[in-house]
Amino acid sequence: MQNELALITPFVAGYLVLASLVFGSFINLAADRLPRGESVIHPRSHCRSCGRQLNVVDLLPVAGYLIRSGRCATCKTPIGAASPIVEATCGALMLGAILTFGLWPGGVLGLGLVALWGVLVTSLSMRRRADGLAR
């Protein structure tokens, strides 16, 4: 039984890190839309400059930013470095927790850290908007 668990542990850890990267993408969406009073569900993700709906490549956490060189694929408007930083931080928090504490309780701690990071990023974004510092 122990050998079977040892075989799947890297896959579960990898899944949790990937899920954290995706959650980081959602944190970016929430931090962008909530301060402006927009829904996080509808409409689909789009470029705020030209309105083009984002495709699968654009939505890949961190990788989409790198593939598109940090710009919209259509209008070439810069996206800003904060997006991949937030996403990568989520993945790093999960990976660090798992490497430090193991899959259990590291995975749970990682989820908590990612959630806390999401609350912090979204709260700061809302505060900047309220103070008139955000566009």
C-alpha positions as CSV (number, residue, x, y, z in Angstrom):
1,M,0.0,0.0,0.0
2,Q,2.8,2.4,0.9
3,N,4.5,1.8,-2.5
4,E,1.3,2.7,-4.4
5,L,0.9,5.9,-2.5
6,A,4.5,6.8,-3.2
7,L,3.9,6.3,-6.9
8,I,0.9,8.6,-7.1
9,T,2.2,11.4,-4.7
10,P,4.1,13.3,-7.5
11,F,1.0,13.2,-9.7
12,V,-1.3,14.5,-6.9
13,A,1.3,17.2,-6.0
14,G,1.5,18.2,-9.7
15,Y,-2.3,18.4,-10.0
16,L,-2.5,20.6,-6.9
17,V,0.2,22.9,-8.2
18,L,-1.6,23.2,-11.6
19,A,-4.9,23.7,-9.9
20,S,-3.3,26.5,-7.9
21,L,-2.1,28.2,-11.1
22,V,-5.6,28.1,-12.4
23,F,-6.9,29.5,-9.2
24,G,-4.4,32.3,-9.6
25,S,-5.9,33.1,-12.9
26,F,-9.3,33.3,-11.3
27,I,-7.8,35.6,-8.6
28,N,-6.6,37.9,-11.4
29,L,-10.1,37.9,-12.9
30,A,-11.7,38.7,-9.5
31,A,-9.2,41.4,-8.7
32,D,-9.8,43.0,-12.1
33,R,-13.6,42.8,-12.2
34,L,-14.9,43.1,-8.6
35,P,-13.5,46.6,-8.0
36,R,-15.4,47.7,-11.1
37,G,-18.6,46.1,-10.0
38,E,-18.5,43.5,-12.7
39,S,-19.5,39.8,-12.5
40,V,-16.8,37.2,-12.3
41,I,-19.0,34.7,-14.2
42,H,-20.2,36.7,-17.2
43,P,-19.1,37.8,-19.8
44,R,-16.2,35.5,-20.8
45,S,-12.7,36.7,-20.3
46,H,-11.7,39.3,-22.9
47,C,-9.2,42.0,-23.7
48,R,-10.3,45.3,-22.0
49,S,-8.8,47.3,-24.9
50,C,-10.2,45.6,-28.0
51,G,-12.9,43.3,-26.5
52,R,-11.6,40.1,-28.1
53,Q,-12.6,37.0,-26.2
54,L,-9.6,35.1,-24.8
55,N,-8.9,31.7,-26.2
56,V,-7.4,28.6,-24.6
57,V,-3.8,29.8,-25.2
58,D,-4.5,33.2,-23.6
59,L,-6.0,31.5,-20.6
60,L,-3.1,29.2,-19.8
61,P,-1.7,30.5,-16.4
62,V,1.8,32.0,-16.8
63,A,2.4,30.2,-20.1
64,G,-0.3,32.2,-22.0
65,Y,1.4,35.4,-20.9
66,L,4.8,34.2,-22.1
67,I,3.5,32.8,-25.4
68,R,1.8,36.2,-26.2
69,S,4.8,38.1,-24.9
70,G,2.7,39.9,-22.4
71,R,0.4,41.5,-25.0
72,C,-3.1,41.0,-26.4
73,A,-2.9,38.7,-29.5
74,T,-5.1,41.1,-31.5
75,C,-4.4,44.7,-30.5
76,K,-1.0,44.2,-28.9
77,T,-2.0,46.1,-25.8
78,P,0.4,45.2,-22.9
79,I,-1.2,43.0,-20.3
80,G,1.0,43.9,-17.3
81,A,3.3,41.7,-15.3
82,A,1.0,41.4,-12.3
83,S,-1.0,38.7,-13.9
84,P,1.7,36.0,-14.3
85,I,3.2,37.1,-10.9
86,V,-0.1,36.4,-9.1
87,E,-0.5,33.1,-10.9
88,A,3.1,32.0,-10.3
89,T,2.8,33.0,-6.7
90,C,-0.2,30.7,-6.3
91,G,1.7,27.8,-7.8
92,A,4.8,28.5,-5.7
93,L,2.8,28.7,-2.4
94,M,1.3,25.3,-3.1
95,L,4.6,23.7,-4.2
96,G,6.4,25.2,-1.2
97,A,3.8,23.9,1.2
98,I,3.9,20.4,-0.3
99,L,7.7,20.3,-0.4
100,T,8.0,21.5,3.2
101,F,5.2,19.5,4.8
102,G,4.5,16.7,2.4
103,L,1.3,16.0,0.5
104,W,-0.6,15.9,3.8
105,P,-0.9,18.4,5.5
106,G,1.1,20.5,2.9
107,G,-1.7,20.3,0.3
108,V,-4.3,21.6,2.7
109,L,-1.9,24.3,4.0
110,G,-1.1,25.2,0.3
111,L,-4.8,25.6,-0.4
112,G,-5.2,27.9,2.6
113,L,-2.2,30.0,1.5
114,V,-3.5,30.3,-2.0
115,A,-6.9,31.3,-0.7
116,L,-5.3,33.9,1.6
117,W,-3.2,35.2,-1.3
118,G,-6.4,35.6,-3.3
119,V,-8.2,37.5,-0.6
120,L,-5.2,39.8,-0.2
121,V,-4.8,40.5,-3.9
122,T,-8.5,41.1,-4.5
123,S,-8.8,43.3,-1.4
124,L,-5.8,45.4,-2.4
125,S,-7.2,45.8,-5.8
126,M,-10.5,46.9,-4.4
127,R,-8.8,49.3,-2.0
128,R,-6.7,50.8,-4.9
129,R,-9.9,51.3,-6.9
130,A,-11.7,52.9,-3.9
131,D,-8.7,55.3,-3.4
132,G,-8.8,56.2,-7.1
133,L,-5.4,54.6,-7.8
134,A,-6.5,51.9,-10.2
135,R,-7.7,52.4,-13.8
